[in-house]
Amino acid sequence: MITVEDVCGLIAKKLGSKAGSFTLNADTAFEEVGLSSLQIADIVYTIEDDAGIEFDPSQAAGVKTVGDLVKLAEATKASAQ
């Protein structure tokens, strides 16, 4: 199961020392914290690897917030079972 905390932890790693400047939660938008598209893609791939799932690329492209990504991960995992 992928949680909001898991995704926020991955974002914090990407942000490094800048992470303390943001409140990371389910409503956090990736663009809001200054992540590049490459950093977002890396987070998505990490979640896929960790959860053993593969996102539909068109659905993954529509993810804008931490909560959106968690919901997509859960829906993808549920449909794969």
N, CA, C and O atoms as CSV, one atom per row, in Angstrom:
chain,resi,resn,atom,element,x,y,z
A,1,MET,N,N,0.831,-1.185,0.000
A,1,MET,CA,C,0.000,0.000,0.000
A,1,MET,C,C,0.878,1.253,0.000
A,1,MET,O,O,1.798,1.380,0.808
A,2,ILE,N,N,0.588,2.147,-0.892
A,2,ILE,CA,C,1.306,3.409,-0.984
A,2,ILE,C,C,0.530,4.444,-0.174
A,2,ILE,O,O,-0.678,4.600,-0.355
A,3,THR,N,N,1.215,5.143,0.709
A,3,THR,CA,C,0.555,6.138,1.546
A,3,THR,C,C,1.005,7.548,1.172
A,3,THR,O,O,1.993,7.738,0.463
A,4,VAL,N,N,0.257,8.522,1.662
A,4,VAL,CA,C,0.630,9.921,1.465
A,4,VAL,C,C,2.019,10.161,2.053
A,4,VAL,O,O,2.829,10.891,1.481
A,5,GLU,N,N,2.284,9.537,3.204
A,5,GLU,CA,C,3.588,9.708,3.850
A,5,GLU,C,C,4.719,9.170,2.981
A,5,GLU,O,O,5.801,9.756,2.925
A,6,ASP,N,N,4.464,8.045,2.298
A,6,ASP,CA,C,5.482,7.481,1.396
A,6,ASP,C,C,5.831,8.478,0.293
A,6,ASP,O,O,7.003,8.744,0.026
A,7,VAL,N,N,4.799,9.020,-0.340
A,7,VAL,CA,C,5.018,9.955,-1.452
A,7,VAL,C,C,5.684,11.233,-0.942
A,7,VAL,O,O,6.589,11.760,-1.587
A,8,CYS,N,N,5.245,11.726,0.199
A,8,CYS,CA,C,5.853,12.931,0.768
A,8,CYS,C,C,7.328,12.693,1.094
A,8,CYS,O,O,8.155,13.589,0.926
A,9,GLY,N,N,7.653,11.501,1.554
A,9,GLY,CA,C,9.046,11.162,1.820
A,9,GLY,C,C,9.892,11.191,0.557
A,9,GLY,O,O,11.029,11.664,0.571
A,10,LEU,N,N,9.331,10.680,-0.539
A,10,LEU,CA,C,10.050,10.706,-1.817
A,10,LEU,C,C,10.243,12.140,-2.296
A,10,LEU,O,O,11.303,12.490,-2.815
A,11,ILE,N,N,9.221,12.963,-2.122
A,11,ILE,CA,C,9.330,14.371,-2.520
A,11,ILE,C,C,10.401,15.065,-1.684
A,11,ILE,O,O,11.221,15.816,-2.212
A,12,ALA,N,N,10.386,14.813,-0.387
A,12,ALA,CA,C,11.368,15.439,0.502
A,12,ALA,C,C,12.788,15.071,0.086
A,12,ALA,O,O,13.688,15.910,0.138
A,13,LYS,N,N,12.994,13.821,-0.325
A,13,LYS,CA,C,14.323,13.409,-0.796
A,13,LYS,C,C,14.731,14.208,-2.027
A,13,LYS,O,O,15.878,14.637,-2.149
A,14,LYS,N,N,13.781,14.404,-2.936
A,14,LYS,CA,C,14.072,15.147,-4.167
A,14,LYS,C,C,14.364,16.613,-3.870
A,14,LYS,O,O,15.222,17.225,-4.506
A,15,LEU,N,N,13.643,17.169,-2.898
A,15,LEU,CA,C,13.810,18.586,-2.580
A,15,LEU,C,C,15.058,18.861,-1.753
A,15,LEU,O,O,15.585,19.974,-1.764
A,16,GLY,N,N,15.527,17.849,-1.040
A,16,GLY,CA,C,16.718,18.021,-0.212
A,16,GLY,C,C,16.499,19.069,0.866
A,16,GLY,O,O,15.516,19.011,1.604
A,17,SER,N,N,17.413,20.027,0.957
A,17,SER,CA,C,17.347,21.035,2.011
A,17,SER,C,C,16.149,21.967,1.867
A,17,SER,O,O,15.757,22.616,2.837
A,18,LYS,N,N,15.561,22.047,0.675
A,18,LYS,CA,C,14.394,22.911,0.455
A,18,LYS,C,C,13.111,22.308,1.017
A,18,LYS,O,O,12.101,23.006,1.111
A,19,ALA,N,N,13.126,21.028,1.391
A,19,ALA,CA,C,11.914,20.340,1.848
A,19,ALA,C,C,11.288,21.009,3.063
A,19,ALA,O,O,10.064,21.024,3.198
A,20,GLY,N,N,12.109,21.562,3.946
A,20,GLY,CA,C,11.601,22.212,5.141
A,20,GLY,C,C,10.789,23.460,4.857
A,20,GLY,O,O,10.078,23.948,5.736
A,21,SER,N,N,10.883,23.981,3.647
A,21,SER,CA,C,10.150,25.188,3.267
A,21,SER,C,C,8.694,24.902,2.921
A,21,SER,O,O,7.903,25.829,2.747
A,22,PHE,N,N,8.338,23.639,2.820
A,22,PHE,CA,C,7.002,23.255,2.373
A,22,PHE,C,C,6.303,22.374,3.391
A,22,PHE,O,O,6.940,21.615,4.122
A,23,THR,N,N,4.974,22.488,3.427
A,23,THR,CA,C,4.157,21.559,4.197
A,23,THR,C,C,3.688,20.510,3.198
A,23,THR,O,O,2.896,20.808,2.304
A,24,LEU,N,N,4.172,19.292,3.350
A,24,LEU,CA,C,3.838,18.227,2.410
A,24,LEU,C,C,2.677,17.413,2.959
A,24,LEU,O,O,2.738,16.890,4.072
A,25,ASN,N,N,1.607,17.314,2.154
A,25,ASN,CA,C,0.439,16.516,2.525
A,25,ASN,C,C,-0.287,16.077,1.255
A,25,ASN,O,O,0.222,16.271,0.151
A,26,ALA,N,N,-1.462,15.494,1.404
A,26,ALA,CA,C,-2.198,14.963,0.253
A,26,ALA,C,C,-2.564,16.041,-0.759
A,26,ALA,O,O,-2.715,15.748,-1.945
A,27,ASP,N,N,-2.707,17.282,-0.307
A,27,ASP,CA,C,-3.104,18.370,-1.198
A,27,ASP,C,C,-1.923,19.065,-1.873
A,27,ASP,O,O,-2.112,19.974,-2.681
A,28,THR,N,N,-0.714,18.638,-1.544
A,28,THR,CA,C,0.477,19.258,-2.120
A,28,THR,C,C,0.548,18.978,-3.623
A,28,THR,O,O,0.543,17.826,-4.058
A,29,ALA,N,N,0.613,20.057,-4.402
A,29,ALA,CA,C,0.767,19.936,-5.855
A,29,ALA,C,C,2.255,19.857,-6.178
A,29,ALA,O,O,3.071,20.579,-5.604
A,30,PHE,N,N,2.589,18.971,-7.103
A,30,PHE,CA,C,3.999,18.790,-7.459
A,30,PHE,C,C,4.630,20.086,-7.973
A,30,PHE,O,O,5.769,20.403,-7.628
A,31,GLU,N,N,3.889,20.835,-8.798
A,31,GLU,CA,C,4.421,22.088,-9.329
A,31,GLU,C,C,4.630,23.115,-8.225
A,31,GLU,O,O,5.547,23.935,-8.292
A,32,GLU,N,N,3.770,23.064,-7.206
A,32,GLU,CA,C,3.829,24.008,-6.085
A,32,GLU,C,C,5.166,23.944,-5.344
A,32,GLU,O,O,5.654,24.957,-4.844
A,33,VAL,N,N,5.746,22.763,-5.277
A,33,VAL,CA,C,7.016,22.605,-4.557
A,33,VAL,C,C,8.230,22.704,-5.476
A,33,VAL,O,O,9.366,22.574,-5.022
A,34,GLY,N,N,7.992,22.931,-6.761
A,34,GLY,CA,C,9.091,23.169,-7.683
A,34,GLY,C,C,9.764,21.927,-8.241
A,34,GLY,O,O,10.918,21.984,-8.664
A,35,LEU,N,N,9.055,20.805,-8.247
A,35,LEU,CA,C,9.646,19.591,-8.832
A,35,LEU,C,C,9.627,19.675,-10.352
A,35,LEU,O,O,8.650,20.125,-10.951
A,36,SER,N,N,10.708,19.240,-10.959
A,36,SER,CA,C,10.763,19.186,-12.422
A,36,SER,C,C,10.000,17.955,-12.908
A,36,SER,O,O,9.710,17.047,-12.130
A,37,SER,N,N,9.686,17.937,-14.177
A,37,SER,CA,C,8.981,16.784,-14.723
A,37,SER,C,C,9.830,15.513,-14.578
A,37,SER,O,O,9.283,14.425,-14.397
A,38,LEU,N,N,11.134,15.641,-14.655
A,38,LEU,CA,C,12.026,14.494,-14.486
A,38,LEU,C,C,11.963,13.976,-13.046
A,38,LEU,O,O,11.943,12.765,-12.822
A,39,GLN,N,N,11.932,14.882,-12.080
A,39,GLN,CA,C,11.833,14.471,-10.682
A,39,GLN,C,C,10.484,13.791,-10.401
A,39,GLN,O,O,10.422,12.805,-9.667
A,40,ILE,N,N,9.423,14.319,-10.983
A,40,ILE,CA,C,8.096,13.708,-10.814
A,40,ILE,C,C,8.091,12.316,-11.427
A,40,ILE,O,O,7.577,11.371,-10.829
A,41,ALA,N,N,8.661,12.191,-12.615
A,41,ALA,CA,C,8.727,10.885,-13.279
A,41,ALA,C,C,9.511,9.893,-12.429
A,41,ALA,O,O,9.129,8.727,-12.333
A,42,ASP,N,N,10.596,10.335,-11.815
A,42,ASP,CA,C,11.402,9.464,-10.966
A,42,ASP,C,C,10.585,8.984,-9.764
A,42,ASP,O,O,10.678,7.819,-9.376
A,43,ILE,N,N,9.797,9.865,-9.181
A,43,ILE,CA,C,8.927,9.480,-8.059
A,43,ILE,C,C,7.904,8.444,-8.520
A,43,ILE,O,O,7.666,7.449,-7.835
A,44,VAL,N,N,7.308,8.682,-9.670
A,44,VAL,CA,C,6.317,7.746,-10.220
A,44,VAL,C,C,6.951,6.373,-10.456
A,44,VAL,O,O,6.365,5.351,-10.100
A,45,TYR,N,N,8.142,6.347,-11.053
A,45,TYR,CA,C,8.817,5.070,-11.314
A,45,TYR,C,C,9.188,4.354,-10.022
A,45,TYR,O,O,9.100,3.129,-9.939
A,46,THR,N,N,9.599,5.114,-9.018
A,46,THR,CA,C,9.941,4.524,-7.722
A,46,THR,C,C,8.713,3.861,-7.109
A,46,THR,O,O,8.804,2.756,-6.574
A,47,ILE,N,N,7.576,4.526,-7.184
A,47,ILE,CA,C,6.338,3.957,-6.638
A,47,ILE,C,C,5.948,2.703,-7.402
A,47,ILE,O,O,5.534,1.710,-6.805
A,48,GLU,N,N,6.079,2.747,-8.720
A,48,GLU,CA,C,5.777,1.552,-9.516
A,48,GLU,C,C,6.647,0.381,-9.083
A,48,GLU,O,O,6.153,-0.730,-8.889
A,49,ASP,N,N,7.935,0.630,-8.933
A,49,ASP,CA,C,8.860,-0.430,-8.523
A,49,ASP,C,C,8.540,-0.943,-7.127
A,49,ASP,O,O,8.488,-2.152,-6.901
A,50,ASP,N,N,8.328,-0.025,-6.191
A,50,ASP,CA,C,8.067,-0.407,-4.802
A,50,ASP,C,C,6.764,-1.188,-4.652
A,50,ASP,O,O,6.681,-2.125,-3.858
A,51,ALA,N,N,5.752,-0.795,-5.418
A,51,ALA,CA,C,4.437,-1.423,-5.291
A,51,ALA,C,C,4.234,-2.589,-6.251
A,51,ALA,O,O,3.247,-3.317,-6.150
A,52,GLY,N,N,5.174,-2.766,-7.187
A,52,GLY,CA,C,5.033,-3.842,-8.164
A,52,GLY,C,C,3.869,-3.627,-9.119
A,52,GLY,O,O,3.174,-4.570,-9.497
A,53,ILE,N,N,3.667,-2.358,-9.506
A,53,ILE,CA,C,2.569,-2.011,-10.413
A,53,ILE,C,C,3.116,-1.234,-11.597
A,53,ILE,O,O,4.280,-0.834,-11.612
A,54,GLU,N,N,2.256,-1.025,-12.592
A,54,GLU,CA,C,2.630,-0.189,-13.735
A,54,GLU,C,C,1.453,0.722,-14.050
A,54,GLU,O,O,0.360,0.261,-14.379
A,55,PHE,N,N,1.697,2.020,-13.944
A,55,PHE,CA,C,0.638,2.992,-14.207
A,55,PHE,C,C,0.342,3.088,-15.684
A,55,PHE,O,O,1.230,2.911,-16.518
A,56,ASP,N,N,-0.915,3.369,-16.012
A,56,ASP,CA,C,-1.300,3.732,-17.368
A,56,ASP,C,C,-0.685,5.118,-17.612
A,56,ASP,O,O,-0.963,6.049,-16.856
A,57,PRO,N,N,0.141,5.270,-18.648
A,57,PRO,CA,C,0.837,6.545,-18.865
A,57,PRO,C,C,-0.096,7.753,-18.967
A,57,PRO,O,O,0.240,8.830,-18.475
A,58,SER,N,N,-1.257,7.591,-19.598
A,58,SER,CA,C,-2.163,8.731,-19.733
A,58,SER,C,C,-2.752,9.129,-18.379
A,58,SER,O,O,-2.990,10.309,-18.126
A,59,GLN,N,N,-2.984,8.146,-17.516
A,59,GLN,CA,C,-3.486,8.464,-16.179
A,59,GLN,C,C,-2.389,9.093,-15.332
A,59,GLN,O,O,-2.644,10.047,-14.596
A,60,ALA,N,N,-1.184,8.575,-15.427
A,60,ALA,CA,C,-0.064,9.114,-14.654
A,60,ALA,C,C,0.227,10.558,-15.053
A,60,ALA,O,O,0.620,11.370,-14.214
A,61,ALA,N,N,0.035,10.876,-16.326
A,61,ALA,CA,C,0.290,12.241,-16.800
A,61,ALA,C,C,-0.683,13.243,-16.193
A,61,ALA,O,O,-0.381,14.434,-16.126
A,62,GLY,N,N,-1.848,12.774,-15.751
A,62,GLY,CA,C,-2.851,13.662,-15.180
A,62,GLY,C,C,-2.715,13.885,-13.685
A,62,GLY,O,O,-3.497,14.631,-13.096
A,63,VAL,N,N,-1.741,13.255,-13.071
A,63,VAL,CA,C,-1.547,13.370,-11.627
A,63,VAL,C,C,-0.947,14.742,-11.314
A,63,VAL,O,O,0.086,15.122,-11.865
A,64,LYS,N,N,-1.614,15.476,-10.419
A,64,LYS,CA,C,-1.149,16.827,-10.065
A,64,LYS,C,C,-0.754,16.973,-8.600
A,64,LYS,O,O,0.059,17.831,-8.255
A,65,THR,N,N,-1.336,16.126,-7.727
A,65,THR,CA,C,-1.062,16.258,-6.289
A,65,THR,C,C,-0.616,14.921,-5.706
A,65,THR,O,O,-0.734,13.872,-6.340
A,66,VAL,N,N,-0.106,14.989,-4.491
A,66,VAL,CA,C,0.287,13.781,-3.766
A,66,VAL,C,C,-0.913,12.848,-3.636
A,66,VAL,O,O,-0.802,11.645,-3.872
A,67,GLY,N,N,-2.054,13.408,-3.259
A,67,GLY,CA,C,-3.263,12.597,-3.099
A,67,GLY,C,C,-3.676,11.914,-4.393
A,67,GLY,O,O,-4.096,10.757,-4.381
A,68,ASP,N,N,-3.556,12.632,-5.523
A,68,ASP,CA,C,-3.881,12.039,-6.828
A,68,ASP,C,C,-3.003,10.822,-7.097
A,68,ASP,O,O,-3.481,9.799,-7.586
A,69,LEU,N,N,-1.726,10.939,-6.778
A,69,LEU,CA,C,-0.782,9.847,-7.041
A,69,LEU,C,C,-1.089,8.640,-6.150
A,69,LEU,O,O,-1.021,7.497,-6.603
A,70,VAL,N,N,-1.423,8.896,-4.897
A,70,VAL,CA,C,-1.766,7.799,-3.982
A,70,VAL,C,C,-3.031,7.094,-4.472
A,70,VAL,O,O,-3.090,5.864,-4.482
A,71,LYS,N,N,-4.038,7.859,-4.874
A,71,LYS,CA,C,-5.289,7.271,-5.376
A,71,LYS,C,C,-5.032,6.442,-6.627
A,71,LYS,O,O,-5.576,5.347,-6.771
A,72,LEU,N,N,-4.210,6.957,-7.528
A,72,LEU,CA,C,-3.889,6.221,-8.755
A,72,LEU,C,C,-3.151,4.935,-8.432
A,72,LEU,O,O,-3.426,3.895,-9.032
A,73,ALA,N,N,-2.223,4.992,-7.496
A,73,ALA,CA,C,-1.462,3.792,-7.109
A,73,ALA,C,C,-2.403,2.739,-6.530
A,73,ALA,O,O,-2.296,1.559,-6.864
A,74,GLU,N,N,-3.312,3.155,-5.674
A,74,GLU,CA,C,-4.256,2.209,-5.060
A,74,GLU,C,C,-5.199,1.615,-6.108
A,74,GLU,O,O,-5.469,0.414,-6.095
A,75,ALA,N,N,-5.700,2.458,-7.015
A,75,ALA,CA,C,-6.609,1.994,-8.071
A,75,ALA,C,C,-5.890,1.038,-9.016
A,75,ALA,O,O,-6.456,0.024,-9.423
A,76,THR,N,N,-4.654,1.355,-9.364
A,76,THR,CA,C,-3.858,0.505,-10.247
A,76,THR,C,C,-3.585,-0.840,-9.596
A,76,THR,O,O,-3.698,-1.885,-10.236
A,77,LYS,N,N,-3.227,-0.807,-8.323
A,77,LYS,CA,C,-2.944,-2.043,-7.599
A,77,LYS,C,C,-4.205,-2.897,-7.486
A,77,LYS,O,O,-4.144,-4.116,-7.646
A,78,ALA,N,N,-5.337,-2.267,-7.214
A,78,ALA,CA,C,-6.612,-3.001,-7.055
A,78,ALA,C,C,-7.042,-3.648,-8.377
A,78,ALA,O,O,-7.552,-4.768,-8.390
A,79,SER,N,N,-6.833,-2.940,-9.473
A,79,SER,CA,C,-7.259,-3.485,-10.772
A,79,SER,C,C,-6.324,-4.593,-11.265
A,79,SER,O,O,-6.701,-5.401,-12.114
A,80,ALA,N,N,-5.119,-4.622,-10.733
A,80,ALA,CA,C,-4.139,-5.655,-11.139
A,80,ALA,C,C,-4.357,-6.981,-10.398
A,80,ALA,O,O,-3.808,-8.013,-10.786
A,81,GLN,N,N,-5.153,-6.945,-9.340
A,81,GLN,CA,C,-5.355,-8.150,-8.527
A,81,GLN,C,C,-6.524,-8.959,-9.015
A,81,GLN,O,O,-6.833,-10.004,-8.444
